[in-house]
Amino acid sequence: MLRYALIVFAIAAVGGLTLAASVLRGRLAPWALSVAHAALGATGLVLLLVIVTQAASAARITAALGLFVVAALGGFYLASLHWRGIVAPRAVVFVHGGVAVAGFLTLLSAALAL
């Protein structure tokens, strides 16, 4: 299941890069892509939550879950701006993406250690 979570987060990251590119150009991203990105992120979070609650998991997996939860909170803020037709501040996009990348790398390191 850990591999599935990694795959889902990797696909979400590709969508996130596309969303970030729109913001860096000063434009709103396509709403459908934002929803797909959010759905993939939520799916990854649920998979990680199941992994953490089903068995004694590595501390890195729990840390990755925490980082992804923080990234999701930033994503909710970004989605609220998008919903109101406001282009997100670049700094918030970079922090959101940076925390998500840190979560992904933490999860990847846990997967490679198994």
C-alpha atoms as an extended CHARMM CRD file, in Angstrom:
* protein
*
       114  EXT
         1         1  MET       CA              0.0000000000        0.0000000000        0.0000000000  PROA      1               0.0000000000
         2         2  LEU       CA              2.9880000000        2.2780000000        0.6040000000  PROA      2               0.0000000000
         3         3  ARG       CA              3.8960000000        2.0450000000       -3.0730000000  PROA      3               0.0000000000
         4         4  TYR       CA              0.3860000000        3.0410000000       -4.0590000000  PROA      4               0.0000000000
         5         5  ALA       CA              0.6110000000        6.0950000000       -1.8190000000  PROA      5               0.0000000000
         6         6  LEU       CA              3.9120000000        7.0630000000       -3.4330000000  PROA      6               0.0000000000
         7         7  ILE       CA              2.4350000000        6.6790000000       -6.9130000000  PROA      7               0.0000000000
         8         8  VAL       CA             -0.6480000000        8.7270000000       -6.0340000000  PROA      8               0.0000000000
         9         9  PHE       CA              1.4580000000       11.5100000000       -4.5080000000  PROA      9               0.0000000000
        10        10  ALA       CA              3.8020000000       11.4940000000       -7.5190000000  PROA      10              0.0000000000
        11        11  ILE       CA              0.8820000000       11.9580000000       -9.9070000000  PROA      11              0.0000000000
        12        12  ALA       CA             -0.4940000000       14.7060000000       -7.6640000000  PROA      12              0.0000000000
        13        13  ALA       CA              2.9160000000       16.3910000000       -7.7930000000  PROA      13              0.0000000000
        14        14  VAL       CA              2.8060000000       16.5510000000      -11.5870000000  PROA      14              0.0000000000
        15        15  GLY       CA             -0.5610000000       18.2760000000      -11.3630000000  PROA      15              0.0000000000
        16        16  GLY       CA              0.8160000000       20.5580000000       -8.6620000000  PROA      16              0.0000000000
        17        17  LEU       CA              3.6760000000       21.6350000000      -10.9050000000  PROA      17              0.0000000000
        18        18  THR       CA              1.1780000000       22.5300000000      -13.6120000000  PROA      18              0.0000000000
        19        19  LEU       CA             -0.9180000000       24.4840000000      -11.1160000000  PROA      19              0.0000000000
        20        20  ALA       CA              2.1590000000       26.3010000000       -9.8170000000  PROA      20              0.0000000000
        21        21  ALA       CA              3.1930000000       27.2080000000      -13.3660000000  PROA      21              0.0000000000
        22        22  SER       CA             -0.1660000000       28.9200000000      -13.8660000000  PROA      22              0.0000000000
        23        23  VAL       CA              0.2200000000       30.8820000000      -10.6460000000  PROA      23              0.0000000000
        24        24  LEU       CA              3.7560000000       31.9340000000      -11.5910000000  PROA      24              0.0000000000
        25        25  ARG       CA              2.3240000000       33.3180000000      -14.8300000000  PROA      25              0.0000000000
        26        26  GLY       CA             -0.2230000000       35.2780000000      -12.8230000000  PROA      26              0.0000000000
        27        27  ARG       CA             -3.1950000000       33.2330000000      -14.0120000000  PROA      27              0.0000000000
        28        28  LEU       CA             -5.7250000000       31.0100000000      -12.3580000000  PROA      28              0.0000000000
        29        29  ALA       CA             -5.1790000000       27.3410000000      -13.0450000000  PROA      29              0.0000000000
        30        30  PRO       CA             -7.9310000000       25.2080000000      -14.5750000000  PROA      30              0.0000000000
        31        31  TRP       CA            -10.4320000000       24.3630000000      -11.8560000000  PROA      31              0.0000000000
        32        32  ALA       CA            -10.6880000000       20.7130000000      -12.9450000000  PROA      32              0.0000000000
        33        33  LEU       CA             -6.9410000000       20.2860000000      -12.4840000000  PROA      33              0.0000000000
        34        34  SER       CA             -7.1620000000       21.8140000000       -9.0140000000  PROA      34              0.0000000000
        35        35  VAL       CA             -9.9130000000       19.3920000000       -8.0460000000  PROA      35              0.0000000000
        36        36  ALA       CA             -7.9820000000       16.4190000000       -9.4490000000  PROA      36              0.0000000000
        37        37  HSD       CA             -4.8480000000       17.5250000000       -7.5690000000  PROA      37              0.0000000000
        38        38  ALA       CA             -6.8390000000       17.8090000000       -4.3470000000  PROA      38              0.0000000000
        39        39  ALA       CA             -8.5110000000       14.4290000000       -4.8690000000  PROA      39              0.0000000000
        40        40  LEU       CA             -5.1810000000       12.7180000000       -5.4500000000  PROA      40              0.0000000000
        41        41  GLY       CA             -3.6990000000       14.3830000000       -2.3860000000  PROA      41              0.0000000000
        42        42  ALA       CA             -6.6610000000       13.3010000000       -0.2790000000  PROA      42              0.0000000000
        43        43  THR       CA             -6.3750000000        9.7540000000       -1.6050000000  PROA      43              0.0000000000
        44        44  GLY       CA             -2.7060000000        9.6700000000       -0.6660000000  PROA      44              0.0000000000
        45        45  LEU       CA             -3.5110000000       10.9800000000        2.8000000000  PROA      45              0.0000000000
        46        46  VAL       CA             -6.1340000000        8.2850000000        3.3320000000  PROA      46              0.0000000000
        47        47  LEU       CA             -3.7130000000        5.5860000000        2.2020000000  PROA      47              0.0000000000
        48        48  LEU       CA             -1.0710000000        6.8680000000        4.6140000000  PROA      48              0.0000000000
        49        49  LEU       CA             -3.5930000000        7.1060000000        7.4240000000  PROA      49              0.0000000000
        50        50  VAL       CA             -4.5780000000        3.4790000000        6.8470000000  PROA      50              0.0000000000
        51        51  ILE       CA             -0.9120000000        2.4300000000        6.8510000000  PROA      51              0.0000000000
        52        52  VAL       CA             -0.2070000000        4.2920000000       10.0900000000  PROA      52              0.0000000000
        53        53  THR       CA             -3.3040000000        3.0120000000       11.8980000000  PROA      53              0.0000000000
        54        54  GLN       CA             -3.1710000000       -0.6200000000       10.7480000000  PROA      54              0.0000000000
        55        55  ALA       CA              0.2090000000       -1.5680000000       12.1130000000  PROA      55              0.0000000000
        56        56  ALA       CA              3.2700000000       -0.2570000000       13.8470000000  PROA      56              0.0000000000
        57        57  SER       CA              4.7290000000        1.8210000000       11.0490000000  PROA      57              0.0000000000
        58        58  ALA       CA              8.1010000000        3.4650000000       10.7750000000  PROA      58              0.0000000000
        59        59  ALA       CA              8.4260000000        6.8850000000       12.3460000000  PROA      59              0.0000000000
        60        60  ARG       CA              9.2680000000        8.3100000000        8.9340000000  PROA      60              0.0000000000
        61        61  ILE       CA              5.8900000000        7.2390000000        7.5720000000  PROA      61              0.0000000000
        62        62  THR       CA              4.1500000000        9.0170000000       10.4350000000  PROA      62              0.0000000000
        63        63  ALA       CA              6.3420000000       12.0800000000        9.8680000000  PROA      63              0.0000000000
        64        64  ALA       CA              5.4620000000       12.0320000000        6.1680000000  PROA      64              0.0000000000
        65        65  LEU       CA              1.7760000000       11.8860000000        7.0850000000  PROA      65              0.0000000000
        66        66  GLY       CA              2.2340000000       14.9330000000        9.3150000000  PROA      66              0.0000000000
        67        67  LEU       CA              3.9950000000       16.8570000000        6.5580000000  PROA      67              0.0000000000
        68        68  PHE       CA              1.2800000000       15.9750000000        4.0560000000  PROA      68              0.0000000000
        69        69  VAL       CA             -1.4080000000       17.1150000000        6.5070000000  PROA      69              0.0000000000
        70        70  VAL       CA              0.3480000000       20.4920000000        6.8080000000  PROA      70              0.0000000000
        71        71  ALA       CA              0.5970000000       20.6610000000        3.0090000000  PROA      71              0.0000000000
        72        72  ALA       CA             -3.1220000000       19.8340000000        2.7710000000  PROA      72              0.0000000000
        73        73  LEU       CA             -3.9730000000       22.7100000000        5.0870000000  PROA      73              0.0000000000
        74        74  GLY       CA             -2.0460000000       25.0260000000        2.7880000000  PROA      74              0.0000000000
        75        75  GLY       CA             -3.8680000000       23.4500000000       -0.1390000000  PROA      75              0.0000000000
        76        76  PHE       CA             -7.2330000000       24.2400000000        1.4450000000  PROA      76              0.0000000000
        77        77  TYR       CA             -6.1660000000       27.8780000000        1.7340000000  PROA      77              0.0000000000
        78        78  LEU       CA             -4.9950000000       27.9260000000       -1.8870000000  PROA      78              0.0000000000
        79        79  ALA       CA             -8.2560000000       26.3270000000       -3.0220000000  PROA      79              0.0000000000
        80        80  SER       CA            -10.2480000000       28.9670000000       -1.1230000000  PROA      80              0.0000000000
        81        81  LEU       CA             -8.3710000000       31.6830000000       -2.9920000000  PROA      81              0.0000000000
        82        82  HSD       CA             -8.9280000000       29.9060000000       -6.2940000000  PROA      82              0.0000000000
        83        83  TRP       CA            -12.6360000000       29.5190000000       -5.5360000000  PROA      83              0.0000000000
        84        84  ARG       CA            -12.8750000000       33.2900000000       -5.0450000000  PROA      84              0.0000000000
        85        85  GLY       CA            -11.0380000000       33.9670000000       -8.3080000000  PROA      85              0.0000000000
        86        86  ILE       CA             -7.8710000000       35.2390000000       -6.6370000000  PROA      86              0.0000000000
        87        87  VAL       CA             -4.4650000000       34.2140000000       -7.9490000000  PROA      87              0.0000000000
        88        88  ALA       CA             -2.5390000000       32.7730000000       -5.0120000000  PROA      88              0.0000000000
        89        89  PRO       CA              0.5400000000       34.5120000000       -3.6330000000  PROA      89              0.0000000000
        90        90  ARG       CA              3.6930000000       32.8760000000       -4.9520000000  PROA      90              0.0000000000
        91        91  ALA       CA              5.1600000000       32.4920000000       -1.4700000000  PROA      91              0.0000000000
        92        92  VAL       CA              2.2030000000       30.4040000000       -0.3120000000  PROA      92              0.0000000000
        93        93  VAL       CA              2.4600000000       28.2050000000       -3.4080000000  PROA      93              0.0000000000
        94        94  PHE       CA              6.1810000000       27.6530000000       -2.7590000000  PROA      94              0.0000000000
        95        95  VAL       CA              5.6180000000       26.8010000000        0.9100000000  PROA      95              0.0000000000
        96        96  HSD       CA              2.7760000000       24.4150000000        0.0470000000  PROA      96              0.0000000000
        97        97  GLY       CA              4.8640000000       22.6990000000       -2.6060000000  PROA      97              0.0000000000
        98        98  GLY       CA              7.9740000000       22.6280000000       -0.4460000000  PROA      98              0.0000000000
        99        99  VAL       CA              6.1960000000       20.9630000000        2.4610000000  PROA      99              0.0000000000
       100       100  ALA       CA              4.6150000000       18.4370000000        0.0770000000  PROA      100             0.0000000000
       101       101  VAL       CA              8.0130000000       17.6530000000       -1.4740000000  PROA      101             0.0000000000
       102       102  ALA       CA              9.4790000000       17.1950000000        2.0150000000  PROA      102             0.0000000000
       103       103  GLY       CA              6.6310000000       14.7950000000        2.8100000000  PROA      103             0.0000000000
       104       104  PHE       CA              7.1850000000       12.8870000000       -0.4200000000  PROA      104             0.0000000000
       105       105  LEU       CA             10.9310000000       12.5660000000        0.1530000000  PROA      105             0.0000000000
       106       106  THR       CA             10.3340000000       11.4580000000        3.7360000000  PROA      106             0.0000000000
       107       107  LEU       CA              7.8620000000        8.8370000000        2.5330000000  PROA      107             0.0000000000
       108       108  LEU       CA             10.2400000000        7.7130000000       -0.2070000000  PROA      108             0.0000000000
       109       109  SER       CA             13.0740000000        7.3130000000        2.2840000000  PROA      109             0.0000000000
       110       110  ALA       CA             10.7980000000        5.1910000000        4.4700000000  PROA      110             0.0000000000
       111       111  ALA       CA              9.8140000000        3.0280000000        1.5080000000  PROA      111             0.0000000000
       112       112  LEU       CA             13.4290000000        2.5220000000        0.4770000000  PROA      112             0.0000000000
       113       113  ALA       CA             14.3980000000        1.5710000000        4.0230000000  PROA      113             0.0000000000
       114       114  LEU       CA             11.8460000000       -1.2690000000        4.1330000000  PROA      114             0.0000000000
